[in-house]
């Protein structure tokens, strides 16, 4: 579309008002349109504004049809929602990801389509439509070797079986021990993930917190729990001494 100089000047003045007083998204739309009217190629605009070419094309089209007011968030005549095609594209984008945060979804919809919903429920609806559910992530140690773990389990079963008589007679006491490392913010590990699938987040190192040693007597099921500042050799030895007194 070719605009004559008079119309071009009126458009630029109107866009300038938005760029000076508008909201961040409105400013981005206005700068994109103004740059295109000035003859800057779309790729350069896309790179400088960190938006997609689809974003530029959409709001340039809205501007041509409705004028600068069409770029305002509160303007009722503009298309402030996703089209059916865009909606399907967003759903596909969500489904391609194993996990996704609400913040990244908001950023994607704004960057690619220039749409910002007033209510978070609109984004929740997109996530539900893509079969994502809100769940607490589980910690996964990437260094875990399942073969070694299974071999250790079989070794423990064998030793328990071989010493079952001594255990039942009270000559041998067996404690099943583990440590629990409690951290601040443990309840903040929720994320949108695929429905009916566990969501894992790899974690190797964690911040300091309270360490709790606990054990269950294999025969009597009696428990022994004790808190420590950390899980280390000194505290482990102390806990073993504690078990001997139980």
Phi and psi restraints in degrees (value plus and minus 20) as a CYANA .aco file:
   2 UNK   PHI    -124.9   -84.9
   2 UNK   PSI     106.1   146.1
   3 UNK   PHI    -125.4   -85.4
   3 UNK   PSI     119.7   159.7
   4 UNK   PHI     -94.1   -54.1
   4 UNK   PSI     145.4   185.4
   5 UNK   PHI     -82.2   -42.2
   5 UNK   PSI     -58.0   -18.0
   6 UNK   PHI     -84.2   -44.2
   6 UNK   PSI     -67.9   -27.9
   7 UNK   PHI     -85.3   -45.3
   7 UNK   PSI     -59.8   -19.8
   8 UNK   PHI     -78.1   -38.1
   8 UNK   PSI     -63.2   -23.2
   9 UNK   PHI     -85.5   -45.5
   9 UNK   PSI     -59.3   -19.3
  10 UNK   PHI     -84.5   -44.5
  10 UNK   PSI     -63.5   -23.5
  11 UNK   PHI     -81.1   -41.1
  11 UNK   PSI     -65.5   -25.5
  12 UNK   PHI     -83.1   -43.1
  12 UNK   PSI     -60.4   -20.4
  13 UNK   PHI     -81.9   -41.9
  13 UNK   PSI     -63.5   -23.5
  14 UNK   PHI     -86.0   -46.0
  14 UNK   PSI     -63.9   -23.9
  15 UNK   PHI     -83.7   -43.7
  15 UNK   PSI     -56.3   -16.3
  16 UNK   PHI     -80.7   -40.7
  16 UNK   PSI     -58.9   -18.9
  17 UNK   PHI     -79.6   -39.6
  17 UNK   PSI     -63.5   -23.5
  18 UNK   PHI     -85.9   -45.9
  18 UNK   PSI     -62.6   -22.6
  19 UNK   PHI     -85.0   -45.0
  19 UNK   PSI     -45.7    -5.7
  20 UNK   PHI    -109.8   -69.8
  20 UNK   PSI     -51.1   -11.1
  21 UNK   PHI    -144.8  -104.8
  21 UNK   PSI     -24.1    15.9
  22 UNK   PHI     -97.0   -57.0
  22 UNK   PSI     154.2   194.2
  23 UNK   PHI     -99.3   -59.3
  23 UNK   PSI     141.7   181.7
  24 UNK   PHI     -70.0   -30.0
  24 UNK   PSI     -66.4   -26.4
  25 UNK   PHI     -88.5   -48.5
  25 UNK   PSI     -58.2   -18.2
  26 UNK   PHI     -83.1   -43.1
  26 UNK   PSI     -61.2   -21.2
  27 UNK   PHI     -82.7   -42.7
  27 UNK   PSI     -62.3   -22.3
  28 UNK   PHI     -82.4   -42.4
  28 UNK   PSI     -62.2   -22.2
  29 UNK   PHI     -83.0   -43.0
  29 UNK   PSI     -65.7   -25.7
  30 UNK   PHI     -85.6   -45.6
  30 UNK   PSI     -61.0   -21.0
  31 UNK   PHI     -84.3   -44.3
  31 UNK   PSI     -60.1   -20.1
  32 UNK   PHI     -82.1   -42.1
  32 UNK   PSI     -65.4   -25.4
  33 UNK   PHI     -87.0   -47.0
  33 UNK   PSI     -64.9   -24.9
  34 UNK   PHI     -80.4   -40.4
  34 UNK   PSI     -60.2   -20.2
  35 UNK   PHI     -85.9   -45.9
  35 UNK   PSI     -58.8   -18.8
  36 UNK   PHI     -87.0   -47.0
  36 UNK   PSI     -60.2   -20.2
  37 UNK   PHI     -84.8   -44.8
  37 UNK   PSI     -46.8    -6.8
  38 UNK   PHI    -104.2   -64.2
  38 UNK   PSI     -23.6    16.4
  39 UNK   PHI      75.8   115.8
  39 UNK   PSI     -13.6    26.4
  40 UNK   PHI     -93.1   -53.1
  40 UNK   PSI     116.8   156.8
  41 UNK   PHI     -89.7   -49.7
  41 UNK   PSI     132.2   172.2
  42 UNK   PHI     -81.6   -41.6
  42 UNK   PSI     -58.0   -18.0
  43 UNK   PHI     -81.6   -41.6
  43 UNK   PSI     -62.6   -22.6
  44 UNK   PHI     -85.7   -45.7
  44 UNK   PSI     -60.5   -20.5
  45 UNK   PHI     -84.9   -44.9
  45 UNK   PSI     -64.4   -24.4
  46 UNK   PHI     -78.0   -38.0
  46 UNK   PSI     -64.1   -24.1
  47 UNK   PHI     -88.6   -48.6
  47 UNK   PSI     -60.8   -20.8
  48 UNK   PHI     -91.9   -51.9
  48 UNK   PSI     -54.3   -14.3
  49 UNK   PHI    -114.2   -74.2
  49 UNK   PSI     -28.4    11.6
  50 UNK   PHI      39.4    79.4
  50 UNK   PSI      25.6    65.6
  51 UNK   PHI    -148.3  -108.3
  51 UNK   PSI     146.0   186.0
  52 UNK   PHI    -103.9   -63.9
  52 UNK   PSI     141.7   181.7
  53 UNK   PHI     -85.5   -45.5
  53 UNK   PSI     -53.2   -13.2
  54 UNK   PHI     -80.9   -40.9
  54 UNK   PSI     -57.3   -17.3
  55 UNK   PHI     -81.1   -41.1
  55 UNK   PSI     -67.3   -27.3
  56 UNK   PHI     -82.4   -42.4
  56 UNK   PSI     -65.1   -25.1
  57 UNK   PHI     -83.8   -43.8
  57 UNK   PSI     -60.8   -20.8
  58 UNK   PHI     -82.0   -42.0
  58 UNK   PSI     -69.4   -29.4
  59 UNK   PHI    -100.7   -60.7
  59 UNK   PSI     -41.1    -1.1
  60 UNK   PHI     -88.4   -48.4
  60 UNK   PSI     -60.3   -20.3
  61 UNK   PHI     -84.6   -44.6
  61 UNK   PSI     -62.1   -22.1
  62 UNK   PHI     -81.7   -41.7
  62 UNK   PSI     -60.4   -20.4
  63 UNK   PHI     -85.1   -45.1
  63 UNK   PSI     -63.2   -23.2
  64 UNK   PHI     -83.3   -43.3
  64 UNK   PSI     -58.4   -18.4
  65 UNK   PHI     -99.5   -59.5
  65 UNK   PSI     -57.1   -17.1
  66 UNK   PHI    -142.3  -102.3
  66 UNK   PSI     -27.4    12.6
  67 UNK   PHI      65.7   105.7
  67 UNK   PSI    -195.2  -155.2
  68 UNK   PHI     -82.7   -42.7
  68 UNK   PSI     -51.3   -11.3
  69 UNK   PHI     -79.4   -39.4
  69 UNK   PSI     -48.0    -8.0
  70 UNK   PHI     -85.4   -45.4
  70 UNK   PSI     -35.8     4.2
  71 UNK   PHI    -107.3   -67.3
  71 UNK   PSI     -28.7    11.3
  72 UNK   PHI     -99.5   -59.5
  72 UNK   PSI     123.2   163.2
  73 UNK   PHI     -83.7   -43.7
  73 UNK   PSI     -56.1   -16.1
  74 UNK   PHI    -108.5   -68.5
  74 UNK   PSI     -21.6    18.4
  75 UNK   PHI     -88.1   -48.1
  75 UNK   PSI     101.9   141.9
  76 UNK   PHI     -95.9   -55.9
  76 UNK   PSI     -41.8    -1.8
  77 UNK   PHI    -103.8   -63.8
  77 UNK   PSI     -34.3     5.7
  78 UNK   PHI    -108.4   -68.4
  78 UNK   PSI     144.3   184.3
  79 UNK   PHI    -107.3   -67.3
  79 UNK   PSI      75.0   115.0
  80 UNK   PHI    -113.6   -73.6
  80 UNK   PSI     -11.4    28.6
  81 UNK   PHI    -142.6  -102.6
  81 UNK   PSI     148.3   188.3
  82 UNK   PHI     -95.3   -55.3
  82 UNK   PSI     121.0   161.0
  83 UNK   PHI     -94.3   -54.3
  83 UNK   PSI     151.2   191.2
  84 UNK   PHI     -79.2   -39.2
  84 UNK   PSI     -61.2   -21.2
  85 UNK   PHI     -85.6   -45.6
  85 UNK   PSI     -64.8   -24.8
  86 UNK   PHI     -85.2   -45.2
  86 UNK   PSI     -59.3   -19.3
  87 UNK   PHI     -79.5   -39.5
  87 UNK   PSI     -65.5   -25.5
  88 UNK   PHI     -84.1   -44.1
  88 UNK   PSI     -57.4   -17.4
  89 UNK   PHI     -85.9   -45.9
  89 UNK   PSI     -59.4   -19.4
  90 UNK   PHI     -86.9   -46.9
  90 UNK   PSI     -62.7   -22.7
  91 UNK   PHI     -79.9   -39.9
  91 UNK   PSI     -63.7   -23.7
  92 UNK   PHI     -82.8   -42.8
  92 UNK   PSI     -60.8   -20.8
  93 UNK   PHI     -80.8   -40.8
  93 UNK   PSI     -63.1   -23.1
  94 UNK   PHI     -86.1   -46.1
  94 UNK   PSI     -63.6   -23.6
  95 UNK   PHI     -86.1   -46.1
  95 UNK   PSI     -46.9    -6.9
  96 UNK   PHI     -91.0   -51.0
  96 UNK   PSI     -38.7     1.3
  97 UNK   PHI    -119.8   -79.8
  97 UNK   PSI     116.8   156.8
  98 UNK   PHI     -88.0   -48.0
  98 UNK   PSI     -61.8   -21.8
  99 UNK   PHI    -155.1  -115.1
  99 UNK   PSI     136.2   176.2
 100 UNK   PHI    -175.5  -135.5
 100 UNK   PSI     124.2   164.2
 101 UNK   PHI    -117.7   -77.7
 101 UNK   PSI     139.0   179.0
 102 UNK   PHI     -82.9   -42.9
 102 UNK   PSI     -58.6   -18.6
 103 UNK   PHI     -83.5   -43.5
 103 UNK   PSI     -62.8   -22.8
 104 UNK   PHI     -89.0   -49.0
 104 UNK   PSI     -53.1   -13.1
 105 UNK   PHI     -86.8   -46.8
 105 UNK   PSI     -63.7   -23.7
 106 UNK   PHI     -78.7   -38.7
 106 UNK   PSI     -65.2   -25.2
 107 UNK   PHI     -84.1   -44.1
 107 UNK   PSI     -58.8   -18.8
 108 UNK   PHI     -85.5   -45.5
 108 UNK   PSI     -67.2   -27.2
 109 UNK   PHI     -83.4   -43.4
 109 UNK   PSI     -58.7   -18.7
 110 UNK   PHI     -89.7   -49.7
 110 UNK   PSI     -65.4   -25.4
 111 UNK   PHI     -87.3   -47.3
 111 UNK   PSI     -64.6   -24.6
 112 UNK   PHI    -101.9   -61.9
 112 UNK   PSI     -51.8   -11.8
 113 UNK   PHI    -147.0  -107.0
 113 UNK   PSI     -24.2    15.8
 114 UNK   PHI      47.8    87.8
 114 UNK   PSI       6.7    46.7
 115 UNK   PHI    -130.7   -90.7
 115 UNK   PSI     110.5   150.5
 116 UNK   PHI    -147.7  -107.7
 116 UNK   PSI      93.7   133.7
 117 UNK   PHI     -98.6   -58.6
 117 UNK   PSI     123.5   163.5
 118 UNK   PHI     -92.6   -52.6
 118 UNK   PSI     -51.1   -11.1
 119 UNK   PHI    -131.6   -91.6
 119 UNK   PSI     117.8   157.8
 120 UNK   PHI     -85.7   -45.7
 120 UNK   PSI     -40.8    -0.8
 121 UNK   PHI     -78.9   -38.9
 121 UNK   PSI     -52.1   -12.1
 122 UNK   PHI     -83.1   -43.1
 122 UNK   PSI     -57.2   -17.2
 123 UNK   PHI     -93.5   -53.5
 123 UNK   PSI     -57.5   -17.5
 124 UNK   PHI     -80.6   -40.6
 124 UNK   PSI     -59.5   -19.5
 125 UNK   PHI     -82.0   -42.0
 125 UNK   PSI     -59.1   -19.1
 126 UNK   PHI     -83.7   -43.7
 126 UNK   PSI     -63.3   -23.3
 127 UNK   PHI     -85.0   -45.0
 127 UNK   PSI     -62.2   -22.2
 128 UNK   PHI     -86.1   -46.1
 128 UNK   PSI     -59.6   -19.6
 129 UNK   PHI     -81.8   -41.8
 129 UNK   PSI     -54.0   -14.0
 130 UNK   PHI    -105.5   -65.5
 130 UNK   PSI     -11.6    28.4
 131 UNK   PHI      43.5    83.5
 131 UNK   PSI      22.4    62.4
 132 UNK   PHI    -124.3   -84.3
 132 UNK   PSI     123.6   163.6
 133 UNK   PHI    -148.2  -108.2
 133 UNK   PSI     135.7   175.7
 134 UNK   PHI    -104.8   -64.8
 134 UNK   PSI      99.0   139.0
 135 UNK   PHI    -167.0  -127.0
 135 UNK   PSI     141.3   181.3
 136 UNK   PHI    -104.2   -64.2
 136 UNK   PSI     109.8   149.8
 137 UNK   PHI     -91.5   -51.5
 137 UNK   PSI     131.5   171.5
 138 UNK   PHI    -127.5   -87.5
 138 UNK   PSI     122.9   162.9
 139 UNK   PHI     -98.0   -58.0
 139 UNK   PSI     115.3   155.3
 140 UNK   PHI    -146.8  -106.8
 140 UNK   PSI     105.1   145.1
 141 UNK   PHI    -108.1   -68.1
 141 UNK   PSI      91.8   131.8
 142 UNK   PHI     -86.7   -46.7
 142 UNK   PSI     -33.5     6.5
 143 UNK   PHI    -108.6   -68.6
 143 UNK   PSI     -23.8    16.2
 144 UNK   PHI     -83.2   -43.2
 144 UNK   PSI     112.3   152.3
 145 UNK   PHI    -132.6   -92.6
 145 UNK   PSI      84.4   124.4
 146 UNK   PHI     -83.0   -43.0
 146 UNK   PSI     -51.2   -11.2
 147 UNK   PHI     -85.5   -45.5
 147 UNK   PSI     -66.3   -26.3
 148 UNK   PHI     -84.1   -44.1
 148 UNK   PSI     -60.8   -20.8
 149 UNK   PHI     -80.8   -40.8
 149 UNK   PSI     -64.7   -24.7
 150 UNK   PHI     -85.8   -45.8
 150 UNK   PSI     -58.1   -18.1
 151 UNK   PHI     -83.0   -43.0
 151 UNK   PSI     -60.1   -20.1
 152 UNK   PHI     -85.7   -45.7
 152 UNK   PSI     -60.0   -20.0
 153 UNK   PHI     -80.4   -40.4
 153 UNK   PSI     -64.4   -24.4
 154 UNK   PHI     -84.9   -44.9
 154 UNK   PSI     -56.5   -16.5
 155 UNK   PHI     -83.6   -43.6
 155 UNK   PSI     -63.3   -23.3
 156 UNK   PHI     -84.3   -44.3
 156 UNK   PSI     -63.8   -23.8
 157 UNK   PHI     -79.6   -39.6
 157 UNK   PSI     -61.6   -21.6
 158 UNK   PHI     -84.0   -44.0
 158 UNK   PSI     -64.4   -24.4
 159 UNK   PHI     -87.7   -47.7
 159 UNK   PSI     -57.2   -17.2
 160 UNK   PHI     -85.4   -45.4
 160 UNK   PSI     -60.9   -20.9
 161 UNK   PHI     -85.5   -45.5
 161 UNK   PSI     -62.3   -22.3
 162 UNK   PHI     -86.1   -46.1
 162 UNK   PSI     -48.3    -8.3
 163 UNK   PHI    -131.4   -91.4
 163 UNK   PSI      -2.1    37.9
 164 UNK   PHI     -78.8   -38.8
 164 UNK   PSI     -58.8   -18.8
 165 UNK   PHI     -85.0   -45.0
 165 UNK   PSI     -64.2   -24.2
 166 UNK   PHI     -86.1   -46.1
 166 UNK   PSI     -54.9   -14.9
 167 UNK   PHI     -86.9   -46.9
 167 UNK   PSI     -66.3   -26.3
 168 UNK   PHI     -85.5   -45.5
 168 UNK   PSI     -51.1   -11.1
 169 UNK   PHI    -102.3   -62.3
 169 UNK   PSI     -25.5    14.5
 170 UNK   PHI      61.5   101.5
 170 UNK   PSI     -13.2    26.8
 171 UNK   PHI     -98.5   -58.5
 171 UNK   PSI     -44.0    -4.0
 172 UNK   PHI    -149.5  -109.5
 172 UNK   PSI     105.3   145.3
 173 UNK   PHI    -124.5   -84.5
 173 UNK   PSI     108.6   148.6
 174 UNK   PHI    -137.1   -97.1
 174 UNK   PSI     104.0   144.0
 175 UNK   PHI    -131.9   -91.9
 175 UNK   PSI     116.7   156.7
 176 UNK   PHI    -120.8   -80.8
 176 UNK   PSI      88.6   128.6
 177 UNK   PHI    -133.7   -93.7
 177 UNK   PSI     129.6   169.6
 178 UNK   PHI    -177.0  -137.0
 178 UNK   PSI     145.2   185.2
 179 UNK   PHI    -138.8   -98.8
 179 UNK   PSI     126.2   166.2
 180 UNK   PHI    -139.2   -99.2
 180 UNK   PSI     103.3   143.3
 181 UNK   PHI    -124.8   -84.8
 181 UNK   PSI      83.6   123.6
 182 UNK   PHI    -108.4   -68.4
 182 UNK   PSI     114.6   154.6
 183 UNK   PHI    -147.3  -107.3
 183 UNK   PSI     129.0   169.0
 184 UNK   PHI     -85.7   -45.7
 184 UNK   PSI     120.3   160.3
 185 UNK   PHI      63.6   103.6
 185 UNK   PSI      -9.6    30.4
 186 UNK   PHI     -80.6   -40.6
 186 UNK   PSI     -46.3    -6.3
 187 UNK   PHI    -104.8   -64.8
 187 UNK   PSI     -17.7    22.3
 188 UNK   PHI    -122.0   -82.0
 188 UNK   PSI      -4.1    35.9
 189 UNK   PHI    -113.6   -73.6
 189 UNK   PSI      16.9    56.9
 190 UNK   PHI    -110.5   -70.5
 190 UNK   PSI     126.8   166.8
 191 UNK   PHI    -174.9  -134.9
 191 UNK   PSI     137.2   177.2
 192 UNK   PHI    -101.8   -61.8
 192 UNK   PSI     101.8   141.8
 193 UNK   PHI    -157.2  -117.2
 193 UNK   PSI     153.7   193.7
 194 UNK   PHI     -81.5   -41.5
 194 UNK   PSI     116.6   156.6
 195 UNK   PHI     -82.9   -42.9
 195 UNK   PSI     121.3   161.3
 196 UNK   PHI      46.2    86.2
 196 UNK   PSI      -0.6    39.4
 197 UNK   PHI    -149.7  -109.7
 197 UNK   PSI     118.8   158.8
 198 UNK   PHI     -90.8   -50.8
 198 UNK   PSI     122.9   162.9
 199 UNK   PHI    -131.3   -91.3
 199 UNK   PSI      96.1   136.1
 200 UNK   PHI    -127.7   -87.7
 200 UNK   PSI     122.7   162.7
 201 UNK   PHI    -146.1  -106.1
 201 UNK   PSI     100.9   140.9
 202 UNK   PHI     -89.9   -49.9
 202 UNK   PSI     104.6   144.6
 203 UNK   PHI    -156.8  -116.8
 203 UNK   PSI     104.7   144.7
 204 UNK   PHI    -127.6   -87.6
 204 UNK   PSI     -73.5   -33.5
 205 UNK   PHI    -126.0   -86.0
 205 UNK   PSI     121.5   161.5
 206 UNK   PHI    -149.6  -109.6
 206 UNK   PSI     140.2   180.2
 207 UNK   PHI     -91.5   -51.5
 207 UNK   PSI     142.7   182.7
 208 UNK   PHI     -82.7   -42.7
 208 UNK   PSI     130.3   170.3
 209 UNK   PHI    -187.9  -147.9
 209 UNK   PSI    -187.7  -147.7
 210 UNK   PHI    -104.3   -64.3
 210 UNK   PSI     113.1   153.1
 211 UNK   PHI    -129.9   -89.9
 211 UNK   PSI     110.9   150.9
 212 UNK   PHI    -139.2   -99.2
 212 UNK   PSI     100.9   140.9
 213 UNK   PHI    -109.6   -69.6
 213 UNK   PSI     117.0   157.0
 214 UNK   PHI    -165.0  -125.0
 214 UNK   PSI     130.0   170.0
 215 UNK   PHI    -168.8  -128.8
 215 UNK   PSI     132.8   172.8
 216 UNK   PHI    -143.4  -103.4
 216 UNK   PSI     110.5   150.5
 217 UNK   PHI     -88.8   -48.8
 217 UNK   PSI     104.0   144.0
 218 UNK   PHI     -79.6   -39.6
 218 UNK   PSI     -54.8   -14.8
 219 UNK   PHI    -110.3   -70.3
 219 UNK   PSI     -68.7   -28.7
 220 UNK   PHI    -113.7   -73.7
 220 UNK   PSI     -34.6     5.4
 221 UNK   PHI      48.0    88.0
 221 UNK   PSI      -5.2    34.8
 222 UNK   PHI     -88.9   -48.9
 222 UNK   PSI     122.0   162.0
 223 UNK   PHI    -127.4   -87.4
 223 UNK   PSI     131.5   171.5
 224 UNK   PHI    -157.8  -117.8
 224 UNK   PSI      95.9   135.9
 225 UNK   PHI    -144.9  -104.9
 225 UNK   PSI     117.5   157.5
 226 UNK   PHI    -170.2  -130.2
 226 UNK   PSI     117.2   157.2
 227 UNK   PHI    -112.2   -72.2
 227 UNK   PSI     126.7   166.7
 228 UNK   PHI    -159.6  -119.6
 228 UNK   PSI     145.1   185.1
 229 UNK   PHI     -95.9   -55.9
 229 UNK   PSI     -44.0    -4.0
 230 UNK   PHI    -182.7  -142.7
 230 UNK   PSI     145.2   185.2
 231 UNK   PHI    -117.8   -77.8
 231 UNK   PSI      83.7   123.7
 232 UNK   PHI    -163.8  -123.8
 232 UNK   PSI     158.0   198.0
 233 UNK   PHI     -81.3   -41.3
 233 UNK   PSI     -62.6   -22.6
 234 UNK   PHI     -80.9   -40.9
 234 UNK   PSI     -66.7   -26.7
 235 UNK   PHI     -90.2   -50.2
 235 UNK   PSI     -53.4   -13.4
 236 UNK   PHI     -85.0   -45.0
 236 UNK   PSI     -64.5   -24.5
 237 UNK   PHI     -81.8   -41.8
 237 UNK   PSI     -62.1   -22.1
 238 UNK   PHI     -82.5   -42.5
 238 UNK   PSI     -58.5   -18.5
 239 UNK   PHI     -89.4   -49.4
 239 UNK   PSI     -58.9   -18.9
 240 UNK   PHI     -80.6   -40.6
 240 UNK   PSI     -61.4   -21.4
 241 UNK   PHI     -81.6   -41.6
 241 UNK   PSI     -58.1   -18.1
 242 UNK   PHI     -83.0   -43.0
 242 UNK   PSI     -59.3   -19.3
 243 UNK   PHI     -85.5   -45.5
 243 UNK   PSI     -56.2   -16.2
 244 UNK   PHI     -84.8   -44.8
 244 UNK   PSI     -42.5    -2.5
 245 UNK   PHI    -111.2   -71.2
 245 UNK   PSI     -31.0     9.0
